[in-house]
Amino acid sequence: MALLPAIVALVKTFWIPLTLWGFRNGISLYHQLRATYASNASRIRPCPASTQRALNLLFFSALTCLLLSFQSPPNIFRETRSKLQTPPDVLFARLRHIRPHAEVDELLRDRLQSKESKLLYLAYGHDTFAHCVYCSSSDPISYLVYSLPSLLTPHLAHAAVLALTTSGLFTGTGGARWRPHITLAVLAMAAGELYMVATFNISDNVKSTRWNELDFFHDNLRLYRLAAFMTIDMVLAGVKWLSATQRLFVQPPKTSERLMALLQASEGGSMRQGAAGAVLNAVARDRRLRGRWEEYWRVEEELSTSRGVIEAERRAVERVDVRTINNRADQLANDVVDRLVPGVFEQQTNT
């Protein structure tokens, strides 16, 4: 098919910017994956409800594209299995044996008299060729101008779905981070499709001598467009699920969020300290509780100063590596602080 060489030519045209973009983002992705696996700051969590809504919408969009791919647009050459050189009278006589005659068939019969008109029909599709009132085979650009809305409408509809799935109001703050990448992908795909339609050589079908050798460019382009939509939906769903569950693409919290978490932890500690002070004050004011408190510390002092306890402590210190204890204490303190303010030690390490 001639569509594949058109895709190859398109890739060659934008080879350098695509290579630079892929190289830059590939290095960034490598460092991000390496930092994610090397750090213990990220914790795998269940998928949030907001992300689940976006995943359901993306699944519905991909399923819709899959179902649409099984529906072929009307094409009289494929329906009648006729080659390009078939006379219009024979072509439409075969068509009447397949389906009932329609009013648009008479209009197509008058327009499909020349070889150029048949080539334009294969390039721009059934609807464009049948309903364009100002187009003519002598001016192929008129078909391109008329087909622009039908070419851009699927991209706009798909862009609206992607915008909804990356909206902060619909999917939370985690989905908005992927909107710039999705926007570039949508614009690149729409621009690439317009470029292929504008540069398609309609004379490639002149050499075909059988109907199965014809390049149904418009129909094939529609199929590839739906496949690209499904690919984008699945890729976006995958990265959103990985980032939402903190398996990959984990972003460290912002400075304001870390300060807020630290402030909340400090307030909680102050409240617990105040509660402990109130308990001690109540114990000191009650004679019976104060007596039990003093008795407890008297027994503790006698036990700690006894010869047997002192000898046991000395033997225990000799058997224990003090450096190991200090390292474990430092690790425990780091874990406690990291739970209060996630990502603080990872950021210090990166800087």
TORBAPA-450580 format. One record per residue (C-alpha): chain; residue in three letters; x, y, z. Coordinates in pm, 1 decimal. Layout:
# TORBAPA-450580
{mol->A; type->ALA; east->X; north->Y; up->Z}
...
This chain:
# TORBAPA-450580
{mol->A; type->MET; east->0.0; north->0.0; up->0.0}
{mol->A; type->ALA; east->111.2; north->350.0; up->-75.4}
{mol->A; type->LEU; east->17.4; north->475.1; up->270.6}
{mol->A; type->LEU; east->318.2; north->306.4; up->427.3}
{mol->A; type->PRO; east->569.9; north->495.1; up->208.3}
{mol->A; type->ALA; east->385.9; north->815.7; up->298.3}
{mol->A; type->ILE; east->433.0; north->738.8; up->668.2}
{mol->A; type->VAL; east->801.6; north->662.2; up->607.7}
{mol->A; type->ALA; east->841.6; north->991.3; up->420.0}
{mol->A; type->LEU; east->673.0; north->1175.6; up->705.2}
{mol->A; type->VAL; east->907.2; north->1018.2; up->960.1}
{mol->A; type->LYS; east->1207.4; north->1111.4; up->746.4}
{mol->A; type->THR; east->1086.7; north->1470.3; up->725.9}
{mol->A; type->PHE; east->1062.3; north->1509.9; up->1103.2}
{mol->A; type->TRP; east->1346.3; north->1270.1; up->1186.6}
{mol->A; type->ILE; east->1581.4; north->1520.0; up->1348.7}
{mol->A; type->PRO; east->1328.2; north->1690.5; up->1583.2}
{mol->A; type->LEU; east->1176.8; north->1353.2; up->1674.7}
{mol->A; type->THR; east->1523.0; north->1214.6; up->1753.6}
{mol->A; type->LEU; east->1614.6; north->1512.4; up->1970.1}
{mol->A; type->TRP; east->1283.0; north->1500.6; up->2151.5}
{mol->A; type->GLY; east->1310.6; north->1125.6; up->2211.1}
{mol->A; type->PHE; east->1672.7; north->1151.6; up->2327.6}
{mol->A; type->ARG; east->1598.0; north->1429.5; up->2575.5}
{mol->A; type->ASN; east->1287.0; north->1264.5; up->2716.5}
{mol->A; type->GLY; east->1455.4; north->923.3; up->2716.6}
{mol->A; type->ILE; east->1737.5; north->1049.2; up->2940.1}
{mol->A; type->SER; east->1488.3; north->1219.7; up->3170.6}
{mol->A; type->LEU; east->1279.7; north->903.4; up->3188.9}
{mol->A; type->TYR; east->1588.7; north->691.8; up->3265.5}
{mol->A; type->HIS; east->1694.5; north->913.1; up->3555.1}
{mol->A; type->GLN; east->1340.1; north->923.7; up->3688.3}
{mol->A; type->LEU; east->1307.2; north->545.6; up->3680.9}
{mol->A; type->ARG; east->1645.9; north->503.6; up->3843.7}
{mol->A; type->ALA; east->1560.4; north->746.2; up->4123.0}
{mol->A; type->THR; east->1225.1; north->577.0; up->4178.0}
{mol->A; type->TYR; east->1372.2; north->231.1; up->4221.1}
{mol->A; type->ALA; east->1667.5; north->350.4; up->4427.4}
{mol->A; type->SER; east->1458.2; north->548.8; up->4672.3}
{mol->A; type->ASN; east->1234.3; north->410.9; up->4941.6}
{mol->A; type->ALA; east->1031.1; north->728.8; up->4962.7}
{mol->A; type->SER; east->756.8; north->609.9; up->4729.8}
{mol->A; type->ARG; east->502.6; north->370.5; up->4872.3}
{mol->A; type->ILE; east->268.3; north->167.8; up->4651.3}
{mol->A; type->ARG; east->-92.0; north->259.6; up->4723.2}
{mol->A; type->PRO; east->-434.4; north->171.7; up->4581.0}
{mol->A; type->CYS; east->-553.0; north->358.2; up->4274.2}
{mol->A; type->PRO; east->-744.6; north->672.9; up->4379.8}
{mol->A; type->ALA; east->-1109.0; north->709.0; up->4282.1}
{mol->A; type->SER; east->-1037.5; north->1016.8; up->4068.8}
{mol->A; type->THR; east->-778.3; north->828.7; up->3864.7}
{mol->A; type->GLN; east->-1013.9; north->533.5; up->3834.2}
{mol->A; type->ARG; east->-1271.4; north->760.2; up->3669.4}
{mol->A; type->ALA; east->-1012.5; north->872.3; up->3415.2}
{mol->A; type->LEU; east->-911.5; north->511.3; up->3346.2}
{mol->A; type->ASN; east->-1274.0; north->414.1; up->3287.1}
{mol->A; type->LEU; east->-1316.5; north->701.4; up->3041.6}
{mol->A; type->LEU; east->-997.4; north->607.3; up->2856.5}
{mol->A; type->PHE; east->-1110.0; north->244.9; up->2839.2}
{mol->A; type->PHE; east->-1445.6; north->352.9; up->2695.8}
{mol->A; type->SER; east->-1268.3; north->572.4; up->2439.2}
{mol->A; type->ALA; east->-1033.4; north->291.9; up->2331.8}
{mol->A; type->LEU; east->-1323.8; north->47.0; up->2311.8}
{mol->A; type->THR; east->-1520.1; north->290.6; up->2095.3}
{mol->A; type->CYS; east->-1225.6; north->325.9; up->1857.2}
{mol->A; type->LEU; east->-1191.8; north->-52.1; up->1841.6}
{mol->A; type->LEU; east->-1559.8; north->-98.1; up->1752.6}
{mol->A; type->LEU; east->-1542.6; north->177.1; up->1490.1}
{mol->A; type->SER; east->-1243.6; north->8.0; up->1327.5}
{mol->A; type->PHE; east->-1464.3; north->-290.2; up->1235.5}
{mol->A; type->GLN; east->-1701.9; north->-61.7; up->1041.7}
{mol->A; type->SER; east->-1570.9; north->20.4; up->696.6}
{mol->A; type->PRO; east->-1685.5; north->342.2; up->526.7}
{mol->A; type->PRO; east->-1872.6; north->301.5; up->195.8}
{mol->A; type->ASN; east->-1653.6; north->248.4; up->-108.2}
{mol->A; type->ILE; east->-1807.0; north->135.0; up->-436.7}
{mol->A; type->PHE; east->-1481.2; north->-10.4; up->-570.9}
{mol->A; type->ARG; east->-1436.3; north->-234.9; up->-269.1}
{mol->A; type->GLU; east->-1805.1; north->-327.3; up->-247.9}
{mol->A; type->THR; east->-1822.8; north->-428.9; up->-613.3}
{mol->A; type->ARG; east->-1463.6; north->-557.7; up->-630.2}
{mol->A; type->SER; east->-1407.0; north->-352.6; up->-941.3}
{mol->A; type->LYS; east->-1080.6; north->-227.7; up->-1078.1}
{mol->A; type->LEU; east->-1006.4; north->133.0; up->-1163.7}
{mol->A; type->GLN; east->-1062.2; north->82.2; up->-1538.1}
{mol->A; type->THR; east->-1418.5; north->-44.8; up->-1491.4}
{mol->A; type->PRO; east->-1670.6; north->174.0; up->-1682.1}
{mol->A; type->PRO; east->-1915.3; north->366.8; up->-1461.0}
{mol->A; type->ASP; east->-2221.2; north->189.4; up->-1611.2}
{mol->A; type->VAL; east->-2078.6; north->-152.6; up->-1525.4}
{mol->A; type->LEU; east->-1965.0; north->-29.5; up->-1183.7}
{mol->A; type->PHE; east->-2307.6; north->93.5; up->-1078.5}
{mol->A; type->ALA; east->-2483.7; north->-203.5; up->-1236.3}
{mol->A; type->ARG; east->-2281.9; north->-426.3; up->-1004.1}
{mol->A; type->LEU; east->-2363.4; north->-192.7; up->-715.4}
{mol->A; type->ARG; east->-2740.3; north->-229.6; up->-775.4}
{mol->A; type->HIS; east->-2706.3; north->-606.7; up->-734.0}
{mol->A; type->ILE; east->-2541.3; north->-559.1; up->-394.3}
{mol->A; type->ARG; east->-2761.9; north->-294.3; up->-228.1}
{mol->A; type->PRO; east->-3064.9; north->-80.3; up->-311.5}
{mol->A; type->HIS; east->-3009.9; north->214.1; up->-539.3}
{mol->A; type->ALA; east->-2968.4; north->550.5; up->-361.8}
{mol->A; type->GLU; east->-2997.8; north->907.0; up->-483.5}
{mol->A; type->VAL; east->-2629.9; north->973.3; up->-419.1}
{mol->A; type->ASP; east->-2542.1; north->693.6; up->-662.1}
{mol->A; type->GLU; east->-2669.1; north->896.7; up->-955.8}
{mol->A; type->LEU; east->-2454.2; north->1190.4; up->-847.9}
{mol->A; type->LEU; east->-2150.0; north->965.1; up->-814.3}
{mol->A; type->ARG; east->-2220.3; north->811.4; up->-1154.0}
{mol->A; type->ASP; east->-2208.2; north->1153.1; up->-1318.8}
{mol->A; type->ARG; east->-1886.2; north->1245.5; up->-1139.5}
{mol->A; type->LEU; east->-1692.2; north->918.3; up->-1183.4}
{mol->A; type->GLN; east->-1650.0; north->953.0; up->-1559.2}
{mol->A; type->SER; east->-1277.6; north->1023.6; up->-1574.7}
{mol->A; type->LYS; east->-977.2; north->845.7; up->-1435.7}
{mol->A; type->GLU; east->-878.1; north->1150.9; up->-1231.1}
{mol->A; type->SER; east->-1215.9; north->1156.9; up->-1057.6}
{mol->A; type->LYS; east->-1181.3; north->790.6; up->-962.5}
{mol->A; type->LEU; east->-836.8; north->856.3; up->-819.2}
{mol->A; type->LEU; east->-973.2; north->1146.5; up->-614.1}
{mol->A; type->TYR; east->-1256.1; north->923.6; up->-491.3}
{mol->A; type->LEU; east->-1005.2; north->672.2; up->-354.9}
{mol->A; type->ALA; east->-795.2; north->947.8; up->-197.8}
{mol->A; type->TYR; east->-1065.8; north->1153.3; up->-25.3}
{mol->A; type->GLY; east->-1340.6; north->901.5; up->37.1}
{mol->A; type->HIS; east->-1703.6; north->849.0; up->-47.2}
{mol->A; type->ASP; east->-1862.8; north->1131.2; up->154.2}
{mol->A; type->THR; east->-1626.2; north->1405.1; up->42.8}
{mol->A; type->PHE; east->-1651.8; north->1313.9; up->-323.9}
{mol->A; type->ALA; east->-2030.7; north->1278.1; up->-314.6}
{mol->A; type->HIS; east->-2129.1; north->1588.4; up->-114.9}
{mol->A; type->CYS; east->-1879.1; north->1852.4; up->-225.7}
{mol->A; type->VAL; east->-2073.2; north->2082.8; up->-458.3}
{mol->A; type->TYR; east->-1787.5; north->2309.9; up->-563.2}
{mol->A; type->CYS; east->-1512.1; north->2048.2; up->-606.1}
{mol->A; type->SER; east->-1387.9; north->1936.0; up->-945.0}
{mol->A; type->SER; east->-1131.4; north->1688.6; up->-1068.7}
{mol->A; type->SER; east->-943.8; north->1971.4; up->-1237.4}
{mol->A; type->ASP; east->-883.9; north->2132.6; up->-896.3}
{mol->A; type->PRO; east->-776.4; north->1858.6; up->-648.5}
{mol->A; type->ILE; east->-703.8; north->2118.9; up->-378.6}
{mol->A; type->SER; east->-1078.1; north->2184.1; up->-350.8}
{mol->A; type->TYR; east->-1128.8; north->1828.6; up->-222.4}
{mol->A; type->LEU; east->-856.1; north->1881.3; up->36.0}
{mol->A; type->VAL; east->-1017.0; north->2203.5; up->158.7}
{mol->A; type->TYR; east->-1360.2; north->2041.1; up->179.7}
{mol->A; type->SER; east->-1226.5; north->1738.9; up->369.6}
{mol->A; type->LEU; east->-1046.7; north->1943.2; up->637.0}
{mol->A; type->PRO; east->-1343.2; north->1950.9; up->881.8}
{mol->A; type->SER; east->-1400.1; north->1576.0; up->850.3}
{mol->A; type->LEU; east->-1028.3; north->1514.1; up->905.3}
{mol->A; type->LEU; east->-998.8; north->1739.1; up->1211.4}
{mol->A; type->THR; east->-1328.9; north->1648.3; up->1382.3}
{mol->A; type->PRO; east->-1208.1; north->1306.7; up->1512.5}
{mol->A; type->HIS; east->-891.3; north->1467.6; up->1647.0}
{mol->A; type->LEU; east->-1090.7; north->1739.4; up->1823.2}
{mol->A; type->ALA; east->-1326.0; north->1483.8; up->1977.3}
{mol->A; type->HIS; east->-1037.3; north->1270.2; up->2095.5}
{mol->A; type->ALA; east->-855.5; north->1576.8; up->2227.4}
{mol->A; type->ALA; east->-1166.2; north->1665.8; up->2430.1}
{mol->A; type->VAL; east->-1164.5; north->1318.2; up->2588.7}
{mol->A; type->LEU; east->-795.0; north->1345.3; up->2670.2}
{mol->A; type->ALA; east->-842.4; north->1695.3; up->2810.9}
{mol->A; type->LEU; east->-1115.1; north->1562.9; up->3040.3}
{mol->A; type->THR; east->-901.5; north->1272.2; up->3160.7}
{mol->A; type->THR; east->-612.6; north->1508.9; up->3240.1}
{mol->A; type->SER; east->-829.0; north->1774.6; up->3401.3}
{mol->A; type->GLY; east->-756.6; north->1859.7; up->3762.5}
{mol->A; type->LEU; east->-1127.9; north->1897.8; up->3838.1}
{mol->A; type->PHE; east->-1210.9; north->1550.6; up->3703.6}
{mol->A; type->THR; east->-904.3; north->1342.4; up->3791.4}
{mol->A; type->GLY; east->-723.4; north->1543.5; up->4059.4}
{mol->A; type->THR; east->-385.0; north->1709.5; up->4050.5}
{mol->A; type->GLY; east->-201.7; north->1395.5; up->3939.2}
{mol->A; type->GLY; east->-354.9; north->1389.4; up->3590.7}
{mol->A; type->ALA; east->-270.9; north->1745.3; up->3489.1}
{mol->A; type->ARG; east->102.7; north->1668.5; up->3474.3}
{mol->A; type->TRP; east->51.2; north->1460.0; up->3158.1}
{mol->A; type->ARG; east->-146.7; north->1724.4; up->2968.7}
{mol->A; type->PRO; east->154.3; north->1891.2; up->2792.6}
{mol->A; type->HIS; east->278.2; north->1556.2; up->2661.0}
{mol->A; type->ILE; east->-67.9; north->1453.3; up->2543.3}
{mol->A; type->THR; east->-120.5; north->1790.2; up->2377.1}
{mol->A; type->LEU; east->201.1; north->1753.9; up->2179.3}
{mol->A; type->ALA; east->107.2; north->1400.9; up->2075.2}
{mol->A; type->VAL; east->-240.1; north->1508.6; up->1956.6}
{mol->A; type->LEU; east->-105.2; north->1806.6; up->1762.4}
{mol->A; type->ALA; east->170.6; north->1598.4; up->1604.8}
{mol->A; type->MET; east->-75.7; north->1329.0; up->1496.9}
{mol->A; type->ALA; east->-319.6; north->1580.1; up->1347.6}
{mol->A; type->ALA; east->-40.9; north->1763.3; up->1165.6}
{mol->A; type->GLY; east->101.9; north->1435.7; up->1039.0}
{mol->A; type->GLU; east->-233.4; north->1324.1; up->901.6}
{mol->A; type->LEU; east->-287.7; north->1654.7; up->722.9}
{mol->A; type->TYR; east->61.2; north->1632.8; up->579.2}
{mol->A; type->MET; east->1.9; north->1280.5; up->444.6}
{mol->A; type->VAL; east->-330.6; north->1377.9; up->287.5}
{mol->A; type->ALA; east->-184.6; north->1690.7; up->129.4}
{mol->A; type->THR; east->120.6; north->1511.6; up->-12.6}
{mol->A; type->PHE; east->-49.6; north->1188.7; up->-119.8}
{mol->A; type->ASN; east->17.6; north->1103.3; up->-482.6}
{mol->A; type->ILE; east->-317.5; north->997.7; up->-625.8}
{mol->A; type->SER; east->-154.3; north->862.9; up->-942.5}
{mol->A; type->ASP; east->-13.2; north->564.0; up->-752.3}
{mol->A; type->ASN; east->-335.6; north->373.2; up->-821.1}
{mol->A; type->VAL; east->-300.4; north->414.1; up->-1197.9}
{mol->A; type->LYS; east->-73.5; north->111.4; up->-1220.1}
{mol->A; type->SER; east->-319.3; north->-119.9; up->-1043.7}
{mol->A; type->THR; east->-489.8; north->-372.6; up->-1272.1}
{mol->A; type->ARG; east->-702.3; north->-553.9; up->-1010.2}
{mol->A; type->TRP; east->-931.9; north->-425.4; up->-737.0}
{mol->A; type->ASN; east->-721.9; north->-576.3; up->-455.0}
{mol->A; type->GLU; east->-419.8; north->-380.9; up->-579.1}
{mol->A; type->LEU; east->-594.0; north->-48.1; up->-523.2}
{mol->A; type->ASP; east->-474.0; north->170.0; up->-240.0}
{mol->A; type->PHE; east->-786.0; north->278.9; up->-49.0}
{mol->A; type->PHE; east->-596.9; north->566.2; up->105.6}
{mol->A; type->HIS; east->-891.0; north->732.9; up->279.4}
{mol->A; type->ASP; east->-1017.1; north->409.4; up->436.0}
{mol->A; type->ASN; east->-670.5; north->296.9; up->544.1}
{mol->A; type->LEU; east->-596.4; north->639.1; up->692.1}
{mol->A; type->ARG; east->-915.7; north->617.0; up->899.1}
{mol->A; type->LEU; east->-810.6; north->275.6; up->1029.9}
{mol->A; type->TYR; east->-462.9; north->395.3; up->1123.3}
{mol->A; type->ARG; east->-612.8; north->702.2; up->1291.7}
{mol->A; type->LEU; east->-831.5; north->484.3; up->1515.1}
{mol->A; type->ALA; east->-532.6; north->262.9; up->1596.1}
{mol->A; type->ALA; east->-332.2; north->572.1; up->1695.5}
{mol->A; type->PHE; east->-619.2; north->690.8; up->1917.1}
{mol->A; type->MET; east->-629.6; north->353.5; up->2091.6}
{mol->A; type->THR; east->-253.2; north->357.7; up->2139.6}
{mol->A; type->ILE; east->-259.6; north->703.7; up->2298.5}
{mol->A; type->ASP; east->-547.2; north->604.0; up->2525.8}
{mol->A; type->MET; east->-371.3; north->288.9; up->2644.0}
{mol->A; type->VAL; east->-37.0; north->463.2; up->2698.3}
{mol->A; type->LEU; east->-201.3; north->746.6; up->2892.7}
{mol->A; type->ALA; east->-400.9; north->499.2; up->3102.3}
{mol->A; type->GLY; east->-83.2; north->304.3; up->3179.8}
{mol->A; type->VAL; east->123.7; north->602.2; up->3290.2}
{mol->A; type->LYS; east->-166.1; north->747.3; up->3491.1}
{mol->A; type->TRP; east->-212.4; north->416.4; up->3674.6}
{mol->A; type->LEU; east->160.7; north->379.5; up->3741.1}
{mol->A; type->SER; east->192.6; north->734.6; up->3871.8}
{mol->A; type->ALA; east->-130.6; north->724.1; up->4074.4}
{mol->A; type->THR; east->-27.9; north->402.8; up->4251.6}
{mol->A; type->GLN; east->327.7; north->539.5; up->4295.0}
{mol->A; type->ARG; east->488.2; north->251.5; up->4111.0}
{mol->A; type->LEU; east->663.2; north->480.3; up->3861.0}
{mol->A; type->PHE; east->685.7; north->850.2; up->3772.5}
{mol->A; type->VAL; east->662.9; north->954.1; up->4137.3}
{mol->A; type->GLN; east->710.1; north->1325.7; up->4192.4}
{mol->A; type->PRO; east->849.6; north->1448.7; up->4525.2}
{mol->A; type->PRO; east->608.3; north->1667.9; up->4721.5}
{mol->A; type->LYS; east->632.8; north->2042.5; up->4682.1}
{mol->A; type->THR; east->808.9; north->2260.5; up->4937.7}
{mol->A; type->SER; east->476.7; north->2403.5; up->5055.5}
{mol->A; type->GLU; east->335.3; north->2053.4; up->5103.8}
{mol->A; type->ARG; east->640.8; north->1941.6; up->5300.5}
{mol->A; type->LEU; east->623.9; north->2250.0; up->5522.0}
{mol->A; type->MET; east->253.5; north->2192.4; up->5581.8}
{mol->A; type->ALA; east->314.5; north->1829.4; up->5676.0}
{mol->A; type->LEU; east->597.9; north->1930.4; up->5909.4}
{mol->A; type->LEU; east->375.7; north->2198.4; up->6066.8}
{mol->A; type->GLN; east->96.7; north->1948.6; up->6122.7}
{mol->A; type->ALA; east->339.1; north->1701.3; up->6278.2}
{mol->A; type->SER; east->474.8; north->1973.9; up->6506.7}
{mol->A; type->GLU; east->124.4; north->2070.3; up->6611.6}
{mol->A; type->GLY; east->45.5; north->1706.9; up->6688.1}
{mol->A; type->GLY; east->359.8; north->1674.6; up->6897.7}
{mol->A; type->SER; east->277.7; north->1994.4; up->7086.3}
{mol->A; type->MET; east->-73.4; north->1868.4; up->7158.5}
{mol->A; type->ARG; east->58.9; north->1536.5; up->7289.9}
{mol->A; type->GLN; east->317.6; north->1719.0; up->7502.7}
{mol->A; type->GLY; east->45.6; north->1942.1; up->7646.6}
{mol->A; type->ALA; east->-169.2; north->1639.4; up->7726.0}
{mol->A; type->ALA; east->125.0; north->1470.8; up->7901.7}
{mol->A; type->GLY; east->185.6; north->1788.8; up->8104.9}
{mol->A; type->ALA; east->-180.5; north->1797.4; up->8208.7}
{mol->A; type->VAL; east->-158.0; north->1434.1; up->8325.0}
{mol->A; type->LEU; east->156.0; north->1504.9; up->8527.6}
{mol->A; type->ASN; east->-10.5; north->1809.9; up->8682.2}
{mol->A; type->ALA; east->-311.5; north->1599.9; up->8781.9}
{mol->A; type->VAL; east->-85.3; north->1333.2; up->8933.8}
{mol->A; type->ALA; east->107.9; north->1593.5; up->9131.8}
{mol->A; type->ARG; east->-215.0; north->1741.9; up->9278.5}
{mol->A; type->ASP; east->-357.6; north->1408.2; up->9392.0}
{mol->A; type->ARG; east->-201.6; north->1271.3; up->9712.2}
{mol->A; type->ARG; east->-264.5; north->903.5; up->9638.3}
{mol->A; type->LEU; east->-134.6; north->920.0; up->9281.2}
{mol->A; type->ARG; east->163.4; north->1128.1; up->9386.4}
{mol->A; type->GLY; east->255.0; north->865.7; up->9647.2}
{mol->A; type->ARG; east->241.7; north->586.0; up->9392.2}
{mol->A; type->TRP; east->449.1; north->797.3; up->9154.6}
{mol->A; type->GLU; east->718.4; north->854.9; up->9416.5}
{mol->A; type->GLU; east->716.2; north->488.3; up->9514.8}
{mol->A; type->TYR; east->766.5; north->387.7; up->9151.1}
{mol->A; type->TRP; east->1072.6; north->607.7; up->9102.8}
{mol->A; type->ARG; east->1218.8; north->500.5; up->9439.9}
{mol->A; type->VAL; east->1204.9; north->136.1; up->9333.6}
{mol->A; type->GLU; east->1351.1; north->224.8; up->8993.3}
{mol->A; type->GLU; east->1642.9; north->407.3; up->9156.0}
{mol->A; type->GLU; east->1715.9; north->116.0; up->9390.2}
{mol->A; type->LEU; east->1714.0; north->-129.9; up->9100.0}
{mol->A; type->SER; east->1934.3; north->84.0; up->8878.1}
{mol->A; type->THR; east->2196.9; north->131.1; up->9151.6}
{mol->A; type->SER; east->2210.7; north->-230.3; up->9263.3}
{mol->A; type->ARG; east->2532.8; north->-425.2; up->9205.9}
{mol->A; type->GLY; east->2368.1; north->-697.9; up->8992.9}
{mol->A; type->VAL; east->2206.7; north->-449.3; up->8751.4}
{mol->A; type->ILE; east->2529.0; north->-253.0; up->8712.7}
{mol->A; type->GLU; east->2726.2; north->-571.3; up->8637.0}
{mol->A; type->ALA; east->2465.9; north->-687.8; up->8382.9}
{mol->A; type->GLU; east->2472.3; north->-350.2; up->8205.3}
{mol->A; type->ARG; east->2851.2; north->-362.0; up->8185.0}
{mol->A; type->ARG; east->2850.8; north->-710.5; up->8030.1}
{mol->A; type->ALA; east->2575.7; north->-611.4; up->7783.5}
{mol->A; type->VAL; east->2768.0; north->-303.3; up->7668.2}
{mol->A; type->GLU; east->3078.8; north->-515.1; up->7609.0}
{mol->A; type->ARG; east->2887.2; north->-754.9; up->7383.2}
{mol->A; type->VAL; east->2709.0; north->-487.4; up->7177.2}
{mol->A; type->ASP; east->2871.5; north->-286.8; up->6896.7}
{mol->A; type->VAL; east->2800.9; north->77.1; up->6982.5}
{mol->A; type->ARG; east->2859.9; north->191.3; up->6624.4}
{mol->A; type->THR; east->2591.8; north->-46.3; up->6495.4}
{mol->A; type->ILE; east->2349.1; north->85.2; up->6755.2}
{mol->A; type->ASN; east->2418.6; north->442.7; up->6649.9}
{mol->A; type->ASN; east->2365.7; north->360.0; up->6281.1}
{mol->A; type->ARG; east->2036.5; north->188.5; up->6356.0}
{mol->A; type->ALA; east->1925.2; north->482.9; up->6565.1}
{mol->A; type->ASP; east->2009.8; north->722.6; up->6281.3}
{mol->A; type->GLN; east->1818.1; north->506.6; up->6034.0}
{mol->A; type->LEU; east->1517.7; north->495.5; up->6265.1}
{mol->A; type->ALA; east->1523.9; north->873.4; up->6304.7}
{mol->A; type->ASN; east->1546.3; north->919.0; up->5926.8}
{mol->A; type->ASP; east->1250.1; north->684.6; up->5873.6}
{mol->A; type->VAL; east->1041.8; north->875.1; up->6126.7}
{mol->A; type->VAL; east->1117.4; north->1210.8; up->5966.0}
{mol->A; type->ASP; east->1063.4; north->1067.1; up->5617.2}
{mol->A; type->ARG; east->718.9; north->943.9; up->5716.2}
{mol->A; type->LEU; east->631.1; north->1290.3; up->5838.8}
{mol->A; type->VAL; east->780.8; north->1471.8; up->5537.4}
{mol->A; type->PRO; east->806.8; north->1229.1; up->5240.2}
{mol->A; type->GLY; east->1092.0; north->1284.3; up->4998.2}
{mol->A; type->VAL; east->1299.4; north->1521.9; up->5210.9}
{mol->A; type->PHE; east->1609.9; north->1299.8; up->5219.3}
{mol->A; type->GLU; east->1577.0; north->1213.9; up->4850.1}
{mol->A; type->GLN; east->1574.5; north->1582.5; up->4760.9}
{mol->A; type->GLN; east->1878.6; north->1649.4; up->4980.3}
{mol->A; type->THR; east->2059.6; north->1362.0; up->4809.7}
{mol->A; type->ASN; east->1976.9; north->1490.8; up->4460.2}
{mol->A; type->THR; east->2086.5; north->1843.6; up->4542.3}
